[in-house]
C-alpha cells in the first residue's frame, strides 16, 4: 500500500514507498534502503567521504564479472538477539544465521541465482538447510500454480557452517514475474 513519493536531497531525487527509499547515483547504480540510510550514503557522496566499508565478501561479489544483481546482509550486528529468538515457519532457517550474500548472473537463456548463508556452527547450518526444504516445496507448488516461476535445478547444500543455495529461472519465468510485480506491489499500471 501507499504511493510512490518523489523528493529531493543534496541535489538528488529520492523515491520512497512504504519505508523503502531509492536513489540513482550513477546510470548503473541505485541505493536502496530506509530513508535514513539512503540519506546517510548520499551525505557521504556529497561530502566526498567515499571510503569502502563493505565486508570483503560483499566486495568480491560486486566485482564478480557478469553479476547482474548482488546483495549481502549481516544479522550478527543488526539483530543481536537472533540466536535467542524462536523463528516460526517460513523463517525458521534464519535462527543462528550470521551473514548472507546473494547474486544473480545471466547465463543465457537462464538467470542463475546463487546465495551463501553463514551460520555460527555446522549444526546450525544443517538445521537451517533442513528448515529451507519446506520453502523449496512451497516454491514448487507456487510454480505449478503459476504464482512464481519454476526454480530449476534448486540445490540447498550445507557445507560446514554455511548453506549454499543455487537455482535457475528461465527468461520466460523472469518476464512473467516482472509483469506481475506491479499488481503484487500494488503499483499503478
Number of C-alpha atoms within 10 A of each C-alpha: 8 11 11 13 11 13 11 10 12 12 9 13 13 20 17 19 16 11 10 14 21 20 23 14 13 8 6 6 9 11 17 16 14 15 17 12 14 19 19 11 14 20 15 12 14 13 10 9 11 11 8 8 7 10 11 10 12 18 14 11 18 16 11 13 9 11 15 14 13 19 13 18 15 14 18 16 11 10 11 10 11 17 16 9 12 11 13 10 12 12 13 17 22 26 21 23 23 22 18 20 18 19 20 20 18 17 12 9 11 17 18 21 21 18 19 19 23 25 25 16 15 16 15 22 27 20 18 26 23 16 18 20 14 13 15 15 11 12 18 19 14 15 15 12 11 13 14 18 22 21 20 14 11 17 16 19 16 22 13 14 17 25 25 19 18 20 18 23 20 19 16 12 19 16 11 15 16 12 11 14 11 12 11 10 10 12 13 8 5
